[in-house]
Amino acid sequence: MGQIELTCGDILALRGDALVCPAHKHLIRGRGLSAQVYERGGAALAAACELQPECAVGEARITRAYGLPVKYILHTVTPQWSSGDQWGAQAVVQLRRCYESVLALARQKKLKKLLFPALGAGTNRFPHEIAAHQALEVLHEHSGDFDRLTVCLHTPTALSDWRRVEKRFFGD
């Protein structure tokens, strides 16, 4: 069974086969981590993204990782959290689908070491506890197909939230 690692820091400084990047449906530069990835990837990444078909919420696309310490970028369009209103359940299902799509694409490309941010919990405002539960459920289910799945959180508070969810639902 592969290892799931929760850490805190700069995801762009970590090494692996692929970095998972929250994306816009047209794979154009977004905000947050997406903006940082596009800045490092430069014109070559922008050109590669232009060749990709539109990416719906929950789907994933792959490009080379120009200028980053990984081989590939797995782009996925995350849903917007709607504060738990009547569309909240749909957003949770879509977030789960992001992880499933990324892992399916990574398996297809035989990638073994993946780096994940807290998908949906940045500019799309998912509460970390909800994002963590969905992510960890999918990652634990598929961890045997990978050597290492690293979730890199942006703050110590987020890391604490994710560790608490992992302990509560998935043990130590």
N, C-alpha and C positions, 0 to 999 in steps of 0.2 A: 504494500500500500504506500502511495506517495505521501510526502510530508506536506502539511498545510502550515505555513508560517505566517504569523501576524507580527508586524513590525511597524515602527514609526520612523519617518524620515523623508528623504528626497527620493522618490521612486525613480527619478531620472538618473540617479547615481548607482542604481542596482544593476546587476547583470543577470541575464536569463536568455532564453530563446526568443521570447516575445513580450512586449509591453501591451497591456490592454488600455485603450484610450477611449474615453467618452467622446462621441462624435456627433456632428450635425448630419442630418439625412443626406446632404450633398457632399459630405466629407470635406467641408471647408473649415478653415480655422474657427474655433469656438472660443470659449472663455476657459479660465482655470487651467487645468492640466492640458487640455487640448491646445490652448494658445502656446504653452511652453513646448509641447511636442512639435508643433508646426514651426515655431521659431528655430528650434534645433535642426529640424529636418529640411528647412529652407525650400528653395524652389523645386528641388528634386522630389521632395515629398508632396508638395502641392500638385506637381505635374502627375505623379503617380495616382493621387487621389482623384484627379479630374477624369482619369480613365475608368474609374470604378462606377458601377451602376448605383442609382439612388439606394439608400439603406434605410429601411423602415425601422421604427422603434422595435427593439428586441432582436434585430438581425445583426450580423457581423460581416466585416470585410477585412481583407488582409493586404498590406503593402510592405515593402521593404522598409527598414528603419534607418533612413538616411541620417547620419550625424548623431545617432543614439547608441548606447552600449548594448544593444540587443540586435538580433537579426531582422525581426519583424515587428510590425505594429498591427494589433488586432483592434480594429475600430468597431465600436458598437454604439448604437443610438439608445440612450437611456431615457426613460419616461420622466415626466415632470411630476413631482409630488403635489397632490392637490389637497393637502391638509386633512386627509382622512375623510373627505366628503364621499358622495355616492360613486365617484370615479376612482377612489382610493384602491379598491380591490383590483381593478383593472391595471392600475399602475404597478401594483405589487407583482401581478402575474407577468407583466411586461419586463419588469426588472429581473425577475427570475429567468425569463427567456433570454435576456442579454447574456447571462452567465452560461446558459445552456448552449447558445449559438457560438459563443467564443470558444468554449471547450470542444464543441463538435468540429469547428474549423481547425483548431489546434491539433486535434487527433488526426484529422485528414492530412495535415501538413507534417505530422510526426514530430510536433514540438513537445518537449518534455518539461521545460522550466518556464513558467508563466508568472508575470508580475501584474498584479491587479491593484488599482486604486479602489476606494470605496465607491463603486459605481452608484450613481444617483444621489449620493450623499453630499456632493459638493454644490455646484450652482443649481442643481435640480432639486435640492432641499429635502431629500428623504431623511427622516430621522435615522441616526446611525443604528439604533437597535433594530429597526425594521430592515434596513439595508443589510445589516450583518446577518440576521436570521436567514433571509432569502439566499444571500451569497454562500454562507457556510453550509446550508443544507445542500445546495447544488455541488459545492466544492467537495464536501465529504462524500457525497454519492459517487462522484467521478474521480476521486483522488487516486485510485488504483491505476488509472490510465496515464499518470504523470509522475515524474520524479519529484517535482517540487512546485507547489502553488503558493506564491507569496502575495499576501495582501499588505500593502504598505499604506498606512494611515498617515494623515497630515499632521495630527496633533496627538499628544499623550492622552487627552481626554477621549478622543475617538478610539484610540487603541484600547483604553480601559473598557469602553462600551463593548467593543468587539470581543474582547477576552471574556467579559462577563456573559455575553450571549453564548459564546462557544462553550464555556464551562457549564452553563445552565442546560443547554440543549444537547451538547455533544460530548460532555465529560472532559476530563483533564487531558 
